[in-house]
Amino acid sequence: MATLAPKVLASKSLAAWIAPVAHWYTNLAGYRKYGLKYDDLVIEETEDALGRLTPRERFDRAYRMKRASQASVLHAPLEKADWTKPQEDVRYLRPHIAEVEKENAERTMWDTALVTRK
């Protein structure tokens, strides 16, 4: 997947210009109002990645999802003190997803390997 993030982060002036826009866009998404983290929104198409979470991470994820669902049903975001803070919004699932994707690519490579007799 192509990304411009390393180039943006390498340039201090460009990062300083884009950071406020990125923060504005993240706040506009609104998931933090419901106590969710960004990786809570990742589609669960890679069940293997979720299975690699620690029991504590799994519990925390389920709790955040249930609390957000309840707040959504009530049509009221959480109290401001309960919103996810930017420093708490870390990518906890991304390393596991990358690991699963790497394993799947390796499995595909081995499954499609051409075997010839000598």
N, C-alpha and C positions, 0 to 999 in steps of 0.2 A: 504494500500500500504506500503510495507516494504521499509525502507530507512536507510541508514547508516549516514545520515547527523548529527543527534544528537551525535553519537559516535565520528565522525570526529571533530565536533566543540568542544567536551569536551576535546579532546587532543590537547594541544597547538602545540606540535611538528608535529603531523599529519596534523593539519589544516595549519600550516606554509608550509608544504611540498606540500599539495594538492592545496592550494590557487593559486599559479602561474599557475598550470595546468588548473584550472577552469577558470581563467581569459583568458588564451590563447585560450581555447576552446570557450568561449563566444565571443571573438573577431573573431575567425575563422568562427563562425556562420554567421556573417556579417549583422545581422538585425539592429544593431546600426548605421551602415553606412547610412541606409535609414531613420533614425529618429524614428524607432519603439522601443517599449518596449517588453519585453519577453511575457507578457500577451496578446499583440496584435497578437501573433502567435498562441494562443490557439484556437483550432477548435471551432467554434461557435455551438457546439452540445447542449449546455445548454443555450438556449435563455433566460431562466428565470434569469440566472445570469447577462446577459447583461441588462436586463430590470431593474435591481436593482441599476445600476450605476446612479450617479447624472447626471443631464443634462450637467454639465460642463465636467464630465468624458466621457460621450457619445460623446460630441462635439470634445474633444481632441483626442479620439480614432479614430473617423471618419476622422479628419484632418490628423492625422499621417498616416492612411491607404491611403488616397488620395494622399498625398505628396509622400509616398513610391511607390505607383503605378505609378505615373508620372515619378519619378526618374528611376524606373525599365524600363518603356517604352523607355526612353531616353538612357538606358544602361549606366547611369552615377550616381554613388552615390552622396549624398548631399555634400556640402562643409564641410570640417572638423569641422568648428564651429557649424554646424547644427546637427552633429551626437549626438545621445543620450549618455550622460555621464553615467558612471557606477553608480554614486550616484542618478541619476534620474530614473534608471531602476528598479523601485519597482514593487512588485507583487500586483497591484491594484485590479485584478479580482479574485484572489485566495480565499479571504474570502467569496465572494459571491458564488463561485462555491462550496466551502465546505458547506455553508449553504443550498444550493439547494440539494446537495447530501444527506445531513442529512435529509432534509424534504422528499426527495424521498424514502430514506430507511424507514423512519417512515410510510409513506403512503403505501409502500409495506408491511410492517409488519401488518398494520391495514387491508389492503385488503386481506391478506392471513391468518388472524386470524381465528382460529377454534372456532366456537360458538357451545356450547352444552347446551341443556335444562336440567334443574334440576328437 
